[in-house]
């Protein structure tokens, strides 16, 4: 894999390199699905049509995960961005993990926890790649130097899901306007991802509250 796709970059940022695991697979699945849609936007392969995702252009992208999503969009009736971010997020996450494992970016170990629950543990082969991605996000966030569309989108995506250890809560508040500005360059998948993550967080808070009160 000569060039990391946007979903691959978000995946690596979501990894806990020291513990060789992915933080919060539900959050990561939404993040990567949103990143895949955003990558297709930046490549000019999908566009917005009255609030719905539409295919633009023809031919493969050369990335298996992106091409699979592009095929799904092409054969499905027009759907809103939020629907596409949510749809089969787990499947896209696992497909990306397999792709990165085959490319030698990660070493993916699969097994079962307590002999029952499937587990997937990634070891990032070159932690320096993650550090460079963190530096790109930090530079895009703080400015004022020029930022590529890819780095702008990457920063907006990880901020949308409040990715721990990448964009702090303090920085999300301090650079709120900057994050909005960067997100506008990534298209409609970013705000859709932000809404879905807030819904996920609300559901988890409600479940925790109910559990604590029982």
C-alpha positions in Angstrom: 0.0 0.0 0.0 1.9 3.0 -1.3 -0.5 5.7 -0.2 -2.9 5.4 2.8 -6.5 6.1 2.1 -8.4 8.5 4.4 -10.2 5.6 6.1 -6.8 3.9 6.7 -5.5 7.0 8.3 -8.4 7.3 10.6 -8.1 3.7 11.5 -4.4 4.1 12.5 -5.3 7.2 14.6 -8.0 5.1 16.4 -5.5 2.4 17.4 -3.9 2.3 20.8 -0.4 1.5 19.6 1.0 0.7 23.0 -1.8 -1.8 23.9 -2.1 -3.2 20.3 -5.9 -2.7 20.2 -8.5 -0.6 18.5 -10.2 1.8 20.9 -14.0 1.5 20.8 -14.9 -0.5 17.7 -18.4 1.0 17.4 -17.0 4.5 17.3 -14.2 3.4 15.0 -16.6 1.7 12.6 -18.6 4.9 12.2 -15.4 7.0 11.8 -14.0 4.7 9.1 -17.3 4.6 7.2 -17.5 8.4 7.3 -13.9 8.6 6.2 -14.6 6.3 3.2 -17.4 8.4 2.1 -15.3 11.6 2.5 -12.5 10.0 0.6 -14.9 9.3 -2.3 -16.0 13.0 -2.2 -12.4 14.2 -2.4 -11.8 11.9 -5.3 -14.8 13.3 -7.1 -16.5 9.9 -7.1 -19.6 10.8 -5.1 -21.5 14.0 -4.6 -24.5 15.4 -2.9 -27.8 15.4 -4.7 -30.5 17.1 -2.6 -29.2 15.7 0.6 -28.5 12.2 -0.8 -25.4 10.5 -1.9 -24.9 10.1 -5.7 -22.2 8.5 -7.7 -20.1 10.8 -10.0 -17.7 9.6 -12.6 -16.8 6.1 -13.7 -14.2 3.4 -13.1 -12.6 2.0 -10.0 -10.6 4.0 -7.5 -7.9 1.3 -7.1 -8.7 0.9 -3.4 -10.8 -2.3 -2.6 -12.6 -0.8 0.4 -13.5 2.4 -1.5 -14.6 0.4 -4.6 -16.8 -1.8 -2.6 -18.6 1.2 -1.0 -18.8 2.8 -4.4 -20.5 -0.3 -5.8 -23.0 -0.4 -2.9 -23.9 3.3 -3.6 -24.3 2.7 -7.3 -26.8 -0.2 -6.9 -28.8 1.2 -4.0 -31.7 3.6 -4.3 -30.6 7.2 -3.3 -30.0 7.5 0.4 -29.0 10.2 2.8 -25.5 10.6 4.0 -26.3 9.6 7.6 -27.8 6.3 6.3 -24.6 5.5 4.4 -22.3 6.4 7.3 -24.2 4.0 9.5 -24.8 1.1 7.0 -22.5 -1.9 7.6 -20.0 0.1 9.5 -18.7 -3.1 11.1 -18.3 -4.8 7.7 -16.3 -1.8 6.3 -14.1 -1.8 9.5 -13.3 -5.5 9.1 -12.6 -5.2 5.4 -10.2 -2.3 6.0 -8.4 -4.3 8.8 -7.9 -7.2 6.4 -6.6 -4.8 3.7 -4.1 -3.2 6.1 -3.0 -6.6 7.4 -2.4 -7.8 3.8 -0.5 -4.6 3.0 1.7 -5.1 6.0 0.6 -1.9 7.7 -0.8 -3.8 10.7 -0.5 -7.3 12.0 -4.0 -8.4 12.8 -4.5 -11.2 15.4 -7.9 -12.7 15.6 -9.3 -15.0 18.3 -12.0 -15.2 21.0 -12.2 -13.5 24.4 -13.2 -16.0 27.2 -13.5 -18.5 24.4 -16.8 -17.0 23.3 -16.5 -13.4 21.9 -14.6 -12.7 18.7 -11.6 -10.4 19.1 -9.4 -8.6 16.6 -6.2 -7.0 17.8 -4.1 -4.9 15.5 -0.4 -4.2 16.0 0.8 -1.2 14.0 4.0 -2.2 12.4 5.4 1.3 12.2 4.3 3.5 15.1 6.1 6.5 13.4 3.3 6.6 10.8 0.7 7.2 13.6 2.9 10.0 15.0 3.1 11.7 11.6 -0.6 11.5 11.2 -1.1 13.0 14.7 1.3 15.8 13.7 -0.7 16.5 10.5 -3.9 16.8 12.5 -2.3 19.1 15.1 -0.9 21.3 12.3 -4.2 21.5 10.5 -6.0 22.3 13.7 -3.7 25.1 14.9 -2.9 26.6 11.5 -2.2 29.0 10.0 -0.1 27.2 7.3 -1.9 25.9 4.2 -3.7 22.6 4.8 -4.5 20.0 2.1 -8.1 18.8 1.6 -7.1 15.4 2.9 -5.6 16.7 6.1 -8.5 19.1 6.6 -10.9 16.1 6.2 -8.9 13.9 8.5 -8.9 16.5 11.3 -12.6 17.2 11.0 -13.4 13.4 11.0 -11.4 12.6 14.1 -12.8 15.7 15.9 -16.4 14.6 15.0 -16.1 11.4 17.0 -14.0 13.0 19.7 -11.1 10.6 19.1 -9.3 10.3 22.4 -5.6 11.2 22.3 -5.8 13.0 18.9 -8.0 16.1 19.4 -8.6 16.9 23.1 -11.9 18.2 24.4 -10.1 21.5 25.2 -8.9 21.8 21.7 -12.3 21.0 20.2 -13.7 23.9 22.2 -10.8 26.2 21.5 -10.7 25.5 17.8 -14.4 24.9 17.2 -14.7 27.4 14.3 -11.5 26.1 12.7 -12.9 22.5 12.9 -16.1 23.6 11.2 -14.1 25.4 8.5 -12.0 22.2 7.9 -15.1 20.0 7.9 -16.7 22.1 5.1 -13.9 21.0 2.8 -14.7 17.3 3.3 -18.3 17.4 2.2 -21.5 16.1 3.8 -20.3 12.9 5.4 -18.6 14.9 8.2 -21.7 16.5 9.7 -23.6 13.2 9.3 -20.9 11.4 11.2 -21.0 14.0 13.9 -24.7 13.5 14.4 -24.4 9.7 14.5 -21.7 9.8 17.1 -23.8 12.1 19.3 -26.7 9.6 19.0 -24.3 6.8 20.0 -23.0 8.8 22.9 -26.6 9.5 24.1 -27.6 5.9 23.8 -24.6 4.8 25.9 -25.3 7.5 28.5 -28.9 6.4 28.8 -27.9 2.8 29.1 -25.3 3.7 31.8 -27.9 5.7 33.7 -30.5 2.9 33.6 -27.9 0.4 34.7 -26.8 2.6 37.6 -30.4 3.1 38.7 -31.3 -0.5 38.7 
